[in-house]
């Protein structure tokens, strides 16, 4: 069939929408006019499967997934494939970002059955949700030794009709495996003694695990290109957050070297959008050169956090500049007018991956003229015939401003000014192109990460607008995505879907960071309220860990307790950090007891394996201590010109000039803080001046009122290099 006739055939299918037309998810709405008779996840679909005695085909993806688009265009818009699917299965489409609980269970099933995972994810299961077939991308027709849907569907239908008992038995074994592997229908707790989680981990255990995590990352580090492992290479910024803490604890120079080498390579590579800012999802090669071009909100949040902390640790402006660029991109392109942050931008535009972001040399020269084009070529890897597909160029930095200035005999400041002019002109040109799709749903968990990153950056860079953006997002979630029963996961026009562990843990993290930025007690009070709800709703009383989903109402055959930190940290990792921080801020020993239960559950479940748990290691580094609690008291404003000192701003700036990852800061300016943190009730300012009390190891220092004295105190209380390594 010709391409034109195929297009005509597919276009004819868009007149009759299926059940997805009523959904909110942009991804589901992309499939609402498919000839496939899609159902959303729900009892209606499974009841239909039981009624017609067919298996269920579950297809999971997300709106900015390139290969999800490919499979949709090849197969789900194809009438022949759709007819086979409709005759053989009840078909369910799920947005993994809306329903990470569903995705988590069936991704584990796919990995168990095939040894691999990814999206689009295709699962075939019984009507009682037991999987027996799994695959990722499947072509329409077989090619290069891979069977296509046109071959696979008839085979599965034949097996269903003639070998049902074998299929059901296989599905039962897979489900048993998932339960035994930590997806719980009761299984995880059976591997742990009910009282095991009550024991407080010993410092030696924690230090040994931190060392194991460091050794694991060091063994994977790529000294040539930065990052860890080979292609494909993901940013995984929580690896860097852990290494910064390990460097702070031990003074190990290699730990900091791995952080800096990775951050520098990423910012120079094609994974970074040098024209409009922000990071693409991952690099297909080991050199950070050719990315998959989608941009995810969670990546921007965690990566900018890593650059912010690297700046605090080293004082190097290049890291502050990188963090600001990423955050400026988010505030410009990903912020909704109401305050929440959108989820993602697609890799494709006009049906071509990366078209929006790549350039031909001819177009660059036309827009810039000969002189500025030569400067661009000096700074970037630009080829006449392109360095990417179809003669296009991915902009990858190959020379620093200082090196290029020396070669071209131009003053560095002048070269920087010219580069910024070039960048702004190319950005204006690019804005006229067809933009990739923006997934404009707001997710509570990803927004929590973004709030935390903006708040940290506002502190480090003394930048109020980042705090304002964080506060606006937090207020949006409180207003639109919180009910009397708790948080909701997704907002798009209206909120829906009961929140998961990640929603609570990540948003609580954001609220804590926001409190320590603007010192508005309502954010701390909300963090405490949500943390109580989180522990009541998700805690497994047997193991001490936290379930990912709320309760059995999720309609899944198993519930998961996840400790592994993937592209996004696990909810358990961040929840442990939040419990530790709230224990510091309130002085409430009850929160600390919860931290030891969760930490012990992780130690038992992980079996001493540190690899793949870098965010949990950040939290365990905090648990290992020592930690610092700083209580600031405002002075009396006796003179107008002394107001800055009286308001404690100079003390706050002094604290923020240091990299203090295990420090908590309270501003004791109102009675409500003394109610939240009773240990501050007897603290008073010295001689009417703003005053700081520094507490460590449950002991508080004598108060100080000058920034110099405070910094000296912080330096003495900071973690000494761990010579016991």
N, C-alpha and C positions, 0 to 999 in steps of 0.2 A: 504494500500500500504506500502511496506517495506521502511525503510529509504534509502536503496541503490537505489531502483527503483525511489523514490522521487528525489534523487540527480541526477539520470540519466535524469529524465524528465525535471528538472530545468536546467541542463547543456545544454540541447538541445535548450533552448530558447536564448542562448547567441550568436547565429550566425547572427541574423538580428537586427542590431541596430535601434533604433527609432530616433525621431527628436532631442533628447537631445545630440546626439553624437557630435553635432557642438557647444555645449555650453562650457563655460570656468569653470563654478563652479564644484569643485570636487564632491559636493553632487549630482548635476544633472548628472554628468558623471557616478556616481555609478549606476544610473538607466537607462543608455543609452542602455543597452542590455536586459532590461526587456521585456517580451511579452506584457506588457501594452503599448498601442500606445500613449505614452506621448507626449504632446506638451509643449514647454516653454510658459511662460506667454506672450501673445501678441495678436494682432488683428486676426492673422490667426486662432487661436484656437476658438475665439468667433464667427468669421464668419462661421467656420465649424459647430459650435453648432446651429447657426441660420439656416444654410442650411439644416442640417439633423434633425432639430427640436428635439434636445436632451438637457437635462441639462448638466451642467459642473461640473465635480468632480475636486476639487482643493486639492492637497496634499502638505502641507508645512512642511519642516523639515530642518535639517542641517547635515553636514557630520559626526560630532562627537556625534550625538544623539543615545544613546543605543537603545531606543524603536523604533526609526525610522528604525534602522537596523533590529530589530525583525520583524516589520510589513513588511518590504521589503522582507525578506527571506520567511516569512510565506505566503504572499499574492501576492506581486507584481512580484515575480519570479515564481508564480504558474500559470500554463496554464489555469486551470479551472476558477480561480478568474479573471485572465486577460481577458479571453474571455467574461465573464459577464460584466466587466468594459467597454470593447471596444464596446460591443453591446448596452450598456445602456447610456453611457456618452461620452462626449469629456473630456479627462483627461489631466489635467495640473499639472506639478510638479514645485514647487518654492523652492528655497533656501532662507530661512528667513534671512540669513546674507547678501545675495546679495540684496534682496528686502524687507527690513524691513518695507517699506511703505505698501506693500501688506499684510504682516504678521500682522501689527498693526491693520488694518481695520478688517480683518477676525478673528483675535483673539478676538477683542471686540465683534464681532458677536457671536462667540462661547460662550464667557462668558455670553452674554445676553441670549442666547438660553438654555444653559446647566448649567450655574453657575460655570463652571470650564474652564480651558484652559491648554495648554501645547502642546508638540510636541511628535510625529507627529500630525499635525492638519489636519483634514479631513472636508472639506466644500463642500456642494453641492448647486449650485446656478443656477439661470436662465442665459440665454445667455447675458442678460444685466447686469450681475454681482451682482444680488440681492440674498443673501444667504437665504436658507430655511431649511437647515439641517447642524448640526455641531457635531463633535465628535473628540476625540483625538485618542489614539491607539484603533484599532478595530481588534480583532482576525480573523483568516480565517473562522473558524466555531464557532458557539455559544458554550459557556461554562460558568459554574458558574452563570447562569442567565443573561449573557451578550450575546446579539445577535452578530453573526459574519457577515462578508461581504457576505458570501454565502446566508444568510437569508435577510440581509438588502437590498441588491441591487435589488432583484426581487420586494420587497415591494415598494421601491421608484419608480421603473419603472412603477408599476401598478398605483400608485398615480399620476404620471406624465401623464399617458395616460387617466386616468378616472376622476381625480379630479384636473385638471390643474388650474381652477379658484381659488380654495381654496389655492393651493400652491402659486400662484402669489400674492394673497391677503396677505398671511402670509409673503412672502418675502418683500412686500411693507411696512408692519408694522414693520418688523425688520429694514429695512433701515431708516424708519422714526425715530425709536428709536435711532439708531446710530447717526443720525444727531442731535437729541435733546440732546444726551448724550455728545456732544462735538466733535464728528467727523463731520466736517463741510462741508455741501453743502450750508452753509449760516446760520447754526443753532446757533453756539456758540455766534456769534455777536448779535443774537436776545435776548440773555439773559443779554446783557450788554448795557448800554446806550452808544452811540457813543462817548460822551465826558468823560465818567467815567474814562478811562485810563489815562487822562491827569493830574489828581490830584496826587500830590506827597504824598505818604503814610506818615502818621504821625509816629514819633518815638515810640509813645505809642502802635500803631498798630503792629509795627515790634517787639518790645520787648514782647508784649503779645503773638505773634505767636511763637517766639523763646521759650518762656516758655511753651507753649502748646506742641511744638515738643519735648522738653525735658521731660515733664511729660508723654507724650505718650510712648517714648522709655523706660523711667524708669518703667512704668507699664508692659511693655513687657519683661524686662530684666530677664534673667535666671541666678540668682546668683550662682547656683551650677555649671553650665556648661559654662557660658558665652554665649554671643549672645542673640538674641531676639526671643521670641516665642518658640514653640516646634518643633517637627520633621514635615517635613524636615526642615533643618536649613541652610540658605544661609549666606555667609559672609557679604553681603551688607555693604561694607566698608565705603560708604558715611554716614551711621549712625554714625560711629566712627569719621569721619572728622567733622561732626557737633558737636558731644559731646566734642571734643577737643576745638572747638571754644567756646562752651557754658561754659566750664570750664575756659577758658582764660578770658571770659567776666565776669563771676560771681564768680569764685573761688570755685564753688560747687564741693566738693570732690567726691560725688557719680558719677558725670559725668565722671571724670577721672578714677574712679574705674571701671565703666562699660567698658570703653575703654581698660584698662589694663587687666581686667578679660577675655574679649573676645579675645584679641590678644594673650594672653598666652595660653588660651585653644585651640585656632585654631592651633597654632604652635606646640602644643604637640599632637594634635589629628591625626587620620588617614586621615583627609582631607588634611593634609600636606604630601608631598612626602619627607620623611626624607633621602632618598638615593640620589635622583637626584634633589631635590628642586622643588619649585613651588606648587601651590594649585590646588586641584581638585575642580570641579564646586560647589558641595554642599554636605552636609551630610544628609544621609537618616534617621539619628536618632538625638536625642537632644544633644548627647555627642561629636559631631564632630568625631565620630569613623569610620563608614562605609560610604564612599563617593560614589557618581557616579563619575567615575574616569576620565572623560574627563577634559582636562585643556584648559581654554579659555584665550586668550590674555587679554581681558578686565579685568578679575579677577586679573591676575598678576599685571596689571597696578594699579588698584585701591587699592588692598590689600597692595602692596609694598609702595604705597603712604601713607596709614594709618600707617604702621610701621615706615616710615621715619618721619612723623610728631609726632608720639608718642615718638620717640627718641629725637626730638628737644624739645618737651614739658617736658620730664622727665630726659633726659641725660642718660637713661639706655641703656647699650651696647647690651642687649639682643634684643632690637627692631632694632637697627642698623644691627645686625647680621642677623636677619630674613629678613629685607629689602634687604640686599646685596645678600643673598642666592636666593631670588626670582628673582632679577634682573640678577644675574649671570646665572640662568637657562634660562631666556629669551634670553640673549645675546648668550648663547651657543647653544640652541636648536630651538629658534624661529626666529632668525635673518636671513634674506636672504642675499646672498652675495652682492646684490645691495644696501642694506640698509633698506628696509622695513621689517616689522615684520609679520610673518605668523599668521594665525587666531586661530588655535586650534590643539590639539592632541586628538585622539579618546580615548574612554574608553575601547574599545575592542581590543584584538589581538588574532589571531587564533580562532576567534569566541567566545571568553570567556571574559566577562567583568572583568577588573582588573587583568587579568593573568600576564601582564607585571610587575605589581607593587607588587604582593603578593608573599609570600614565605612559603614553608613547613618548619617545624622545622628541618626535616632531611636534607634538602638542606642547610639550614643555618649552621647547625653543620658541615656538610661536607666541606663547603667553609671556615669556620672560625677556626675549631678546638675547642677542649673542653674549653680552657681557655677563648678565646674571645667570644665563644658562651655564656658562663656564664655571661660575662660582658654585652652582648647584652640583655640577659634575665633580668638582673638587671635593665637595662635602659628602656626596651620596654616590651609591653604586648604580649609575644610570648608563645604559648601553643603547646604541643607535638601533639595534635589532631587538632590544628588550632583554631583561633578565628573568622574565616570567613568561606566561603563556601568551600566545597571539601577539607577540611584539610589544607587550606591555612591560612596564617597570614597576616593581615594588621599591619604594624608597627605603633604602637601608643606609644608615650612616656609616661611612668608611673612614672619615677623618674628623678629628676634633676641631673646634674653632681655632684653638691655639696653633695646632699643626698646620691647618689650612692658611692661617694668617701668616705664619712664618714662610711657607712656600710661595704665597702670592704677594708677600711683602706689603701686607695691609695691617693696619692697627686692629687689634682684637676687638675692641669696642665697635669700630666701624664695620668690621666683618659681621659681628653679631647683629648690628643694626640692619645691615643689608640682608642678612638671612631672615630676620624677622619680617622685613618688607616683602621678601620673596614668598615666605610662608603665608602671609596674609593675602597676597594676591592669588596664590594657588588655592587657598581656602575659598576665596570669593568665587573663583571659577568653578571649583568643585561643587559649591552650593547650588549651582545652576543645573547640575546633573540630576537624573532620577535617583532619588534616595532609596537606600534599602528600607525594607519594612521595619517599623518600630513596633515591638511588642509592648503595648501600653498598659498591660495589667500591672498592678502594684502588689507585691508580695511582702508580707510582714517580715519574713526571715531575712530576705535580701536587703530590705530597707533597714532592718536593725544593724546589719553589717555596715551599711553606708552611713548611718547615723554615727556609729562608733568611729569610723574613719574620719569623717568630717570633724567630729568633736576633737579627736586627737590632733588633727592638723590645725584646728583653731588654736589649741593650746601651744603647739610647737612653733607656729609661725605668727602668733599674736594677730590672728586674722578673724575679726568678728563675723564677717559674712559667712564663713563656713559654719560657725556656731548657729547663726540665724537659719541657714539651710537645714542643719540638723534638727533644730528646734521645730521648724515648720513641718518637717517630715514626722517627727515624733508626735506632734499635736494632731496631725492628719490621722495617724494610726489610732491614736486615742479616741478621736472624734468619730471616725468612719469604720474602724475595724475592731472595735472592742465593744462587747455587750456585757450584760450582767453575768453571763455565763463564762465569759473569758474572751480570748482573742479569736479573730477569724483570719484565715490564711491569705485570701485573695480579694482584691478590690478591682472591679472594672465597671464603673457606673453604680454598682452596689457591691457590698461585701458578701462573701460566702465562703463555705468550706471550713469546717472546724480546724482550728490551728493545730499544728504538730509541735513536737518538742523543739525543733529548730526555730520555729516562730517565737516561742517563748524565750528560749535561751539567747538567741541573737538580738531580739528586741530589748531584753533586760540588759544585755551587754551595752547596747547603744544608749540606753537610759542612764546607766552608771557613768559612762564616759561623758555624756551630756551634762549630768549633774556636776561632775568635776571640772567642767568647762565654764558653765554659767552660774553654778551654785544656786539653782532654783530647786528648793526642797521638794517641789511636787514631782520632779523626775525621780528623785531617790525614793520617795514614798510609793510611786507607781512601780518602780523596780522591785521593791519589797513585796508589794501586793501580788504582782505577777509571779514572783518567785515562789510565794506560798502556794499559789494556784498550780504552778508547774510541778512542784514536788508532790502535791496531793493528787494530781491527775496522772502523772506519768511514772512515778516511782514504783519499781518492782520490789515489794516488801521482802522477797526471798533473796534476791541477789544484791540489792542496793543500787543497781543500775536504773536508768530511765528508759522506758519504752519510747519508740519514735512516735507512735500514734496514740491517740487519746484513750480509746477503749475498744471493745469488740464491735462497736457500732461502725467501724470502718469497713465492715463487710469482707475482710480478708481472712484467709484460713490460718494465718499466723501473725503474730506481732513481733516486731524486731527490737532488739536492743543493740544499737550500733555504736561502736567506739572508733572505728576506722575513720581517719581523716582523709577524704578524697580531694576532689577539686574544691569542695567546700568542707570546712571543719565539721566534725560530728557534733550533734546537739549535746551529747554527754561531755565532750571536751570543753565546750563553751559554758555549759551549765556549771561544771566544776569551777571554772574561773569566776563565774558570777557569784557562786556561793562563797568563795574565798574573799572576793572583794566586798561583799555585803557583810561578811563577818568582821572584816577590818573596819568598815565604815560605821558599823553599829556597835561593835564590841560585844555582840550577842553570841555567846558560846554555842547556842543552838544551831546557828548556821555552820559553825566550824565542825560540829559533830556530823552534820549532813555531808560535809566535804570529805570526811574520812571514810564514811560509808561508800560514797561514790568512787573515791580513789581506790579503795580496797577492791571494789567490784571490778574496776578496770584491771588492776594488777592481776587478779585471778583469771579474768577472762582472756587477757592478752597473753598470759603465760610467759611473761618476760620478753615478749616481742616488741621492740621499740619502733621498728620500721613501719611506716605508714600511720604513725600516731603523733605527728609533730605538734599539732595543736594541743593534744592531751599532754604532751611533754611540756609545752608552755605553761599549762595549768599546774602540772606537777612541780615544775621549777618554782612556781609561786608558792605551792604547798610546802616545798622543802625549806623555804625561807632563807635568810631572815627577811621579814617584811617591815615596812615602815608605815606608820599612820601619822599624818600631820594634821593637827587641828589649828586653824587660823582664826584669830579673833580680831575683829575690826576695832580700831581705836576711836576715840572721840574726836570729831572734826573741830579742833579748837581754832585753827586758822585756815583761811581759804587756800593759801599756797602750800599748806601741809596736808591737803585733802587726800592726795595720792597715797602718801604714807599711811594716813589714818585708815584708809579703805583697804589696806593690805595688798594693793596692786603690786607694789615692789616685791613683796615676799612671794606672791604668786608667780611673778615673772622669774624670780630666782629659782623656784622649784622647777619651773618648766624649761629652764636652761639645761637641765640635766636629764640623762636617760635613766629613768627610775621605774622600770617595768613592774616592780613589786611594791609600789607605793600607793597609798590611798590618801586623798586630801579632802578634809571637811572644812567648810567655812561656817563657823559658829556665830551666825549673825542674828538668829532668831530662836525663840524658845522651842519651836517645833523641831529644830535640829537637836537640841538638848534632850527632847523626848525620844527622838530616834536613836541618839547616841548618848546614853546617860553618863558615860565616862567623861564627857565634856562639861558637866554641870558645874564643877568646882574650878574650872579654868577661867582666868580673868586676864585682861590686857595689862601690860606693864606700863605704868605711868601714863595711861591714856593713849599709848601708841599701839599700832597694830602689832600683834604678837603671835609667835608660832610655838607650839608644843610638838616635839617629835617623839613618837613612841615606837619602840622596837622590842620584840621579845616580851611583850606585856609590861614593859617599863617605860616611863615617860621621862624625858629630859627636863631640866629647868627651862623655863621659857626664854626665848630670844626675840629681839625686836628689830635687828638689823639684817639686811640681806646677806652681808658678809658672814655674820655669825651663823645664820641659818645654813649657808652653803658649807661652812666648815663642819657643822653638825651633821649634815647630810653625807658629806664625804666620809666622816668617821663611822657613820651608821651603815654605809653602803656595803654591799657584799665584797668581802676580800677574796682575791684569787684563791681558788681551791687547790692547794698544794698536794692534797691527798690523791689527786688523780693518778 
